[in-house]
């Protein structure tokens, strides 16, 4: 699919992600900031888990708004909350630093409660008959932005301004930029018509196929959450003795893998989707196996390239499969329910990952390896799992 073949609203939505993607570097800057200010990997894991536990009642309260909040307003709320979180991180100095850090993480995680609205917007804005191709473009274009943004900011805060003071200035700047995205969402993205409100009267069937989706959602959520970014950063910064810049080199290489995989995805017919998903997560399993061995930096780069290539190979088919099971008119509520399901499953994962990494810096990858091997094996079975 060519760029001009997308509807105008879809193009503006993809450009929004291209603008927003470089700002997500804060999810890497914050753990490095915590390491610099005396937190261990176990401390970081426990802090993240405490935030997720505190978020549970807030998730319920925000979830009740999904049927009444227009999609654009929900997307604007994400950037506003993430901007506030960065401002709180920028104030995390002195005796009150733990309070500001906890508050910032809580607000940041609260923004993720609205993340299912991204999927709901994609479900509405992208042409249904060419969903996989549209999703490939959706992944490809923001990755170019990520490469430029992450390498520039990574070099800036990894090599030129690597002190905690400089990081706090960085959080302040990124927080202010997030509020600019709020204006873009409200002014540039289209109204999504009747789909912006969810009709509670529509029915939804939890059939065998959707139960299989729930199984995969649980397996994938656990597999990724047990080897999160904090584990990778701990290995690169605290074990290999490198900086945020090298971590962003890994992320940039992953973006190259994403871009490469999207061109392959466009050439895979829909009926081979389950095969692509199984192969993709087999490649992710190879990443976990390599990382478990405690590799040198060049091998870390190669392993994460393979992982991202496999993940992106599987992603459009997996996401399109879910979309085909979700009525457009109930996209927000059903996808938010899936998000809540994943959130409950992984609530303790940061602490578990931190504990495993404190025992051995690459130990968390063993748990991920086992779960990804199970996932890829089940996906390779394809439609046989979904037959009634």
N, C-alpha and C positions, 0 to 999 in steps of 0.2 A: 504494500500500500504506500502510495506517495503522500507527502505532507499535505498537498493541496486537495487531496481527495477526502481529507477529514472535514467534518463540519466545523464552522467557525468557532463554536463554543468549545469543541474538543481541542482545537488548536490553542485557544487561550488557556484552557485548563492545563495542557501539557507545558506551556510557557510558564505558568504559575509554578509548577513543580521545578522547572529549570531555575527559576529565581530563588526558590526556597531551599533547594538542595544544599548549596554551599553553607548555609547557616546551620545545618544539622551537625557541623563539626563540633558543636558544643557537647555532643554525647561522648566525644573522645577527649575533648579538653577537660571536662570535669573530672573523670577518673584520674587523669594525669595530675591535675591540680590537687586532688586528694592525696595521691602518692607523694607529691612534693611537700605537702603540709603535714606529713607524718602518719597517714592512714595506711594500714596494711591491706592486702587483698581480701583477707577475712573481714576486716572492719568495713571495707567498701561493700562487700556482699551482704553483710548484716544490715548496713544502712539502707541499701536498696530494698531489701526485703521488708524492713520496718515501714518504709514508705509505701510499699505495695499493700501491706496489711492496713495501714491507716487510710488508704485510698478506697477500701472496699465499701464503706458506707457512702462515701462521696460518689462512687461509681453508680450505686443504686439511685441516688437522688438525681444525678445527671441523666441517667438512663431513662428516667420518667419524662424527660424533656424531648426525647427523640421523636415522638409522634407530633410535636408541636413546633419544633425548630426547623425553619427552612434550611436547606442544604448550604446555601451560601453563607448564612449567618453562623452555622456550625463550623464551616471551614475557616471563617474569620475568627471565630473563638479559639481555634487551634493556634493560630499565629499570635493572637493577643496573649493567650496563656503562656506560650513559650517565650514571648517577649518579657512578660512579668517574671518568669522563672530566671531568665538570664540577668535581669536587674537584681534579683535576690542573690544570685551567685556572685555578682559584682560587689555586693556588700558583705561577703563572707570573710571578714577579717576580725582578728581580736577575739575577746572572750565570747562574743555572741556568734562567732562564725558557725558553730554547729547548728544553731537555731536557723540562721539564714540558709544554710545548705539543706537542711531538712525541709524547710518551707519551700525552697526553690525546687527540690526534687518532687515534692508533693504536687506543686502546681504544674510542673513539667509532665508528671505522670497523669494528672487530671486531663491534660490536653489529649493524651492518647486515648481517652475514653471516647473522644469524638472521631478517632481515626476511621471507624467503619463508614463514616460519611464520605471518605475518599472513594471507597469501593462503590458506595451508592451513586456517587456522581459519575463514576466510570460506567456503571451499569446503565445510566440514563443517557450520557453524552456520546458514548462510543457506539458505532453501528453494530447491531446485534449479529448481522450476517457475516461481519468481518472482524469480530471481536478479538481473535487472536492476533491479527495483524495490527489492529489499533493498539492493543496492549504492548506489542513489540515496540512501536513508536513511543508509547508512553514510557517505556523503560529506557529506550536508547537516547533520546534527546536530553533528559536531565542528567544522564551519565557524563555527557561532554561537559556540562556545567560543573559537575562534581569534580572531575579531574582537574580542571583549572582552579576551582575554588579551594579544594582540599590541599592541593600542592602549594598554592600560594600562602594560604593561612597556616598550613602545617610548617612550612619553612619559616614563616614569620614568628610563630610561637614555639617552634622547636629549636631554631638556631639563633635568631636575632633577639627576640624578646621572650626568653624562657623562664622568667621569674614569676612567682605567684602574683606579684603586683601587676605585671603586664597581662597576666591571664584575666585578672579582674577587670582591667580596662577592655580587654577583648570581649568579655561577657557583656559589659555595658554597651559596647558598640553593636554587637550582634542583637542584643535585646531591642535597641532602638530601630535597627533595620527590620526586625520582625513586625513592628507596627506599620511599616511601609507596605508590607505584604497584606495587612488587613485592608488597607485602602484599595489595593489591586483586586482582591477578591470581591469586594463590594461594588467596585466600579467597572471591572473588566469582565468578570464571569457572567454568563447569561442567567436570567431567572430560569428555573427549571420547571415552570408551569405547575400543573396539578401534582406532578411527581414530588414537588417540594414538601407536600404534606402527605402523611401516610393514612390511608383509610383503614380503620380498625376492623371493618366488617369483612375484609377479604380473608379467605381461608388459606391455610398452608398445610400440606401433608408431609409428615415426617415418615417417609417411606424407607425401604431398605437401602436405596442408593444414598439418601441423605444421612442415614446412620453410618454408612461407610465413610462419607465425608467427615462426619464427626470423629470417627476413629483416626483418620489421617490428620485432622486438625489437632487432636490431642498429641499424637506421636510427633508431629513436626514442631509443635509449640515446645514440648519438652526437650526435643533434640537440640533445637537452637538455643533454648534458654539455659542449658547446662554448660554451654561453651560460649558465653556472651562476649561483648566487646571488652569488658573489664578483664577477662582472662587473656585475651590477645594482647591488650595493653600491658598487663602485668608481665607477660613473657617478653615482649619487645623492650619495655622500659626497664623493668626491674631485674630481669634475668640476662638479657642480651646487652643491657646497658646502653640502649639507643634512646631516641627522642620521639616526640610527637611527629616530627617530620617523617621518620622512617615508617611510623604507623600509617601515615597518610600516603606514603608511597605504596604500601600494601593496598590501601583503599583505592588508589588510582589504578593500580593494576587490576583490581577487581572490577572497576568500571570498564576497563578495556575488555575484560572478559564478558561483561554484560553486553556491551555493544556488539562484540563478535557473535555472541550467542543469538542475539535478536535477528541477525541476518539468516542464521540457520533455521530459526523457528519459523520464519516466513515460508520456508520450503518444505515444511513437514505437514502433510495433510492431517485434517482434524481426526480422522479415524485411527491415526497412529499416535494419538495424544497420550494414551496410557503407557505406551512403549517409551515415548519421550520422557514422561514423568519418572518411570522406573530407572531409565538410563541416567537422567539428571541427578536423582538422589543417590545413585550408585557412585557417581562422581563426587558428590558431597561426602559420601562415606570414605572415599580415598583421601580427601582433605583431612578428615578427623584422624585417620590412621597415620598419616605423615606427621601431623602435629603431636600426636601421642609420643612419637619418638624423640621429641625435643630437638628439632632441626636447626641448622644455622639460618641466618636471615634470608639468604637467597632461596632456600627451600621453603621457608615460610611464605615468601612472595609467590612461588610456584604453586604451593598447596592452596593458597587462598584464591589464586586465579582459577584453578580447577573447580574449587567449591562454588565460586560465583557463576562460572560457566554452566555448571550442572544445575544450579538453582534457577538461573534464568531460562535454561532449556525447558525446565519443568513448569515454570511459573505461569506462562500464558495459558497453557492447556489446563492446569489445575484451577486457575482463577476462572477461566471460561466455563469449566465444568460446574463450579459452584454457581456462577451467574445463571447458567441454564436451569438450575434447580430453584432459583429465587425469583418470584414474581417481581416485575419492575416496581409495582405499586407498593410492595412491602420490603423493598431493598434495605432501607435504613434500619427498620426494626429487626429484621432477621439477621442482617450482617452485624448489627450491634450485639445481638444475642450470641452469635458465634464469637465475637471479641470477648464478651464476658466469660464465656466458657473457657477460652484459652487463658484468660487472666487468672481464673480460679486455679487452673491446672498448674500454672507456673509461679504461683504466689511465693513459694519458698525457694525457688530456683536460684536467685542471686546468692542467698546465704549458702546453699548447698554447693554452688559453683565456687564460692569463695573458700569454703571449707576444703573442698577437693584440691583447689589450687594451693592452699596453704600446706597441704600434705605433699604435693608435688605439682609444680607449675603447669604441667601438661596433663595431669590426671583427669580434669573435666572432659577432655576429648575422648576418653575411653567410654564414658557414658553416652556421649553424643554418637560415637561410632556404632554402638550397639543399636541405638534407636533408629539411626539412618539406614542401617542394614535391614532392619525389620521393615521400615517404610518402603524402601526401594524394592524389596522382595514382594511385598503385597501389591504395590503399584504395577509391577510387571505382570501380575495376574489379570489386570485389566477388568473388563466387563464381567468376568466370571464372579467377581466379588459382589457385583450389584444385581445379579439376577434374582428375581423373587422366587 
